[in-house]
């Protein structure tokens, strides 16, 4: 009993993680000649623990076979600079525009993030007995 309070089980740092909020889950894209010439915004956020910052966010349109870098913004950067610290505690926002024609045969869009220690969000989670610390 009381093992949640033992130092070896306390979670002080969270794993690198990212999520996409546009396009929404289970959304569909109607394709016609006019829409294929346009672009669609794909955006989300990334975060990591330990005061590290997200330095890169990427998306994949082919199930993770290839990745494209998204534009990244960290609203916290000016605050960190003013405090003269290299610690980051807020989400980083990312976004990119994708040609609609490229999404015609796309079944899913994946995202991942990379932190300032060059740790990359894994494609598949590593399960543990308590189910903790998974993406």
Secondary structure, DSSP 8 states (H G I E B T S, - for coil): --GGGSTTT---S---EEEEEES-TT------TTGGGSEEEEEEEEE-STT--EEEEEEESSTTSS-EE-EEE-TTHHHHHHTT-----S-EEEEEEEEGGGGTT----EEEEEETT--B--SS----TT--S--
